[in-house]
């Protein structure tokens, strides 16, 4: 999981853009408040970097299933995926 302070220092975006460039949580919170969407999940996941070779295998066989299981445990029925 990526926390907002860590992402702000590593994303190379302006102070006004912040974490919402990668994780548009402010936008989703606004949609939730306006009842356009339901409740947001209590946690969010981020993966970054170029993934190939052994790392791709690890992602497919271990990381992605673990993330999917945690999202399912949280009752998530829709995931917003964005490349970063």
N, C-alpha and C positions, 0 to 999 in steps of 0.2 A: 504494500500500500504506500502511496505517496502522500505526504502531508503538504499542506499549502506552503509553509515556510521553505521547505526543501525545494519544492518545485519552483517557487519564485526565484530562488537563487540559481537554479540550473537551467531554466527554460530560455533565458536570453530574451525576455519580453519586457516591455515597459512596466513601470510601477502601476499604471492604471489598468493594464491588461491582466497581469498576475496569473493566477492559477486558472482563471476562467477561459484562457486560450486552449488549454488542454482538457480541463475538466470544467465544462460550462455549468457548474453547479448553481451559480447565482441565477442563471436563466431558468434552470429546472426548478429551483425553489420558487421563482416568480410564477412559473406555470402551475406549480402545485398550489400556491397561495390563491391563484385565480381559478383553481379547480379545473384546469385544462387536462391535467394528468393527476394520477393518484399519488400515493405516498412514495417518497424517495427511499431507497434502501439505506440502512444505517451505516453502511461502509461502501467504499468505492475502491476499485483496483486500477493500477496503471502498470503498464509494461513499456519499457523504452529501449531503444537501441536496435541495431540491425541484428536479426536473429537468423542464424543459419547453422548447418552442420549439427554437431552434438547439442548445441543450445536449442535448435529447432526441435530435435527429438525430445529433449527434456521438457520443452514447452508443451508439445503435443501429448506426451505420455504422462507427465506429472503435473506441471503447473496449471495448464488449462483445466484439466479435470478437477483439481483441487479448488480452483477459483469457482468453477461451475457448481461444485458441491456446496461451497460457502454461500453463493448467491441463492441456490435452491433452499438452503437452510434458512435464509433470511426471507423467503417467500417471494423472491423476485420473479416477475413474469415477463419482464421486458428489459433488455440491456441495450444501452446506447454505446456503440463502439466507434471510436474515431482514431485515425492514424495520427501519430505525433512525431 
